Amino acid sequence: MPLDIYAEEIISNYEHPHNKGKIDSPSVKLHENNPVCGDDITIYCAIKGDRLEDVKFEGDGCAISMGTASMLTDFVKGKSLSEIERMDLNTIKELIGMDPGPARVKCATLALKTLKGSLFLYQHKEPDASTKEL
């Protein structure tokens, strides 16, 4: 697919985000930001057993960070916590259909970093090296 189609998908998710809002009484929530560009996100997770039953986000930021958050929250619903913990930059590249490049990589990975951080917090574990690198 041409790069423009992927960019259109990100813009569409930015303008009409899926899963935007709060979960009342979440299993866990975590707030992160990207001080370089001002992206800001809070992820709310409802966990049942070893599965992410529901996930929502609130935040403000650029089209890449918020569009990716929308796409990611759709993608991870119902997945096991261990599946999500294994996700990395390559997951994001595949999900959004492009390489965000070095200038925008932190924008594109902010939602994943926050999501994975929330799951580590929920499980009382330290974030792994790949999460810290996001």
Secondary structure, 3 states (H helix, E strand, C coil): CCHHHHHHHHHHHHHCCCCECCCCCCCEEEEEEECCCCEEEEEEEEEECCEEEEEEEEEECCHHHHHHHHHHHHHHCCCEHHHHHCCCHHHHHHHHCCCCHHHHHHHHHHHHHHHHHHHHHHCCCCCCHHHHHC
